[in-house]
Amino acid sequence: MLKAKVLLVGPCESGKSVLANFVSESIEGIGSYVPTQGVRILEYEKPNLNGNSKGAGCRFELWDCSGDQKFETCWPALMKDSHGVIIIFNPEQPSHLKEIEMWYSCFVQQQPLLDSQCLLVAHHKPGSAEDTENLSLAYPLNKLKLIHSNLEEDPEDVRMEFMKYFRSIINVLNESREKEEMSIIS
């Protein structure tokens, strides 16, 4: 079974833990807001994610990283051996739109990750206005895949988008493994 490490990063109170719990089907910490201290790791196993019965499936480690920059000294350790980064932000917070550039710079550009290994999530909190569908993001964020999540209105659409992203991570892992095997054979 493949194993993939995916980081969930972004500003404080953007919904990282809520989405990590939702995607991993965890009921841990549901309720009032409690800031993540450092990192919280959720394991999530998805057999046959590629849709064929031959696939071995994948075990995902979802690293729910604190948005508090006081943990910045831990970031290199968190990034080590990661296969993907999901940047989550609240589109109704103007400061979040500025901050996500910093998260991209620190967590994606400083690693050997492709843009396809990064996902931007504009997370709409319950009862939000949601008139932010047409976000204009600056380069290089505008070349990343952006999804809008609203767990009240379209939870299955959100789950489907995450599954597409996880499939792309598995494809990158498989390609990397095949290249490594070919280099050993050659």
N, C-alpha and C positions, 0 to 999 in steps of 0.2 A: 504494500500500500504506500502510495506517495504521501509525503508530509510537506505541508506548505505553511510558512510563517507569513502572516499578513498583519501589518500595523494599521491601527485606526488612530489617526492623529487629527488635531485641529484645536481651535480655540476652546477655552473653558465654556461649559454650558451649551455646547453645540449639539449634543445628542449622541455622542460616541458610545457611551455605555448602553443607552436605550437601543441603538441599532445593533450593537454587539450581542446583547441579550436576545433581540428579535431574531437575528440571523442564526445564532447558535441554538435557538429554541430553549434558552435558559430562563428560569424565572427568578434568578438571583438578583437581588437589589431592586425589584420592581416597587415603585412607589415614589416617595419624595426624593428630591435631588440630594445626592451625596457625592462630593467631588472625588474623583479617582486619585489615590495617592500613589504616584509613581507609575505603576502599570498593573493591569489585571489581565490574566491570561485565561481565555476560554478555549476549550478544545471542542471541535465540531467535526464529526465524521460524516462524510457524504459518500456512500457507496454508489457506483455507477453514475457519476455526475455527467459523464460524456454521453449517457443515454444508451450505451450498449452494455450487454451483460458480461462481456469479456473484460471490461475495464476494472482495474483493481480498486478503484475509488481513491479517496484522498482524505487524510486527516489534516484539518486546518487548525492551526493555532492562531486565534484572533487575539492580538495584543492590543488591548484597550488602553492606550497611553494617555496619561494626564495631560490636560491642556495648560497646566500651570508651568510657566517657564522657570520656576525655581528648580524643576527637575531636569533642566537642560544638560547638566553634567552627565546624566544617565543616558542621553539620547544615543551616543555612539554604541553603547552596549545593547540598547533596544534595537538599533538598526542592523546589528550584526546578523548575517545570514538570512535577512528577510527576503521574501519573494514578491511582495507587493505592498503597496501603501494606499490606504483609503483616507482621503482628506475630507473631513466632515465639518460643515459650517452651517450657521443659521443665516440664511440670506436676508433676514429682516434686521440683522445687526450690521450697520455700516462698518464697524471696526473689524468684523469677521472677514469681510471682503478684502481688507488690507492684510490681515494676518495670514490668510491662506497662502499668500505669496511667500511669506517666510517659512511656512510649513513645507511647501513644495521645495524651496531652496534647500532646506536642511535635510529633509527626509527622502527626496527623490533625486535631486541633482547631485548630492554628495555620495550617492551609491551608484553602482553600475546597474541601474534599473531603466528599463524602457518606459516610454510614456504609456504604452499599453498595459504596463504593470501598475499603473496608477489610476484611481477612480476618484472623481470629485462628487461629493454628495451634498446637495443643498437640502438640509433637513428642516422640514416645516413642523413646528411644534403644534400640539393640539390647540385648536381655536385660532390659529394664525391666519392672517389675511390672505396669504398665498398669491399676491399680485406680483410676485417676483419671478415668474416663469421665464421672462426674457432678460436674464442677467447678461450684462456685457462684461466679460472678464478680459483682463489684459493678457498679452503674450507673456509667458508661455502657457498660462493656465487655459487660454482659449483653445488650445490644441488637445486638451485632455477630454476624456469622456466625462460628461456631466449628467447626473441623474437628479431628479427631485424626489424626495421621499416624504410621504405623509402616511403614517401608520394608521391614522383614523380613516382616511378616505380610500387608499389603495394599497393595503398591505401586501396583497399577492403580486401586484406589479413591482413593488419594492423587492420582494423576495426573488422574483424572476430576474430582475436586473443584477442582483447580487450573484445569483447562480451563473449568469452569463459571464460576469467578471471572474468568478472562481474557475469557470471552464477555461478562460483565457490564461489564467495563472497555471493551470494544469498543462495547457499546451506549451507554455514557455518552459515549464519543468521537463516535460517529455522531450522537447527539442534539445534542451541543454544536456539531458542525460544521453540522448542519441549521439550528439556531437562528441561527448566525453568518451562514449563507447567506441566510436569510430576512430578517435585519436589513439586509443589504446590498441586497437586492431592494426592501425597503419604503422 
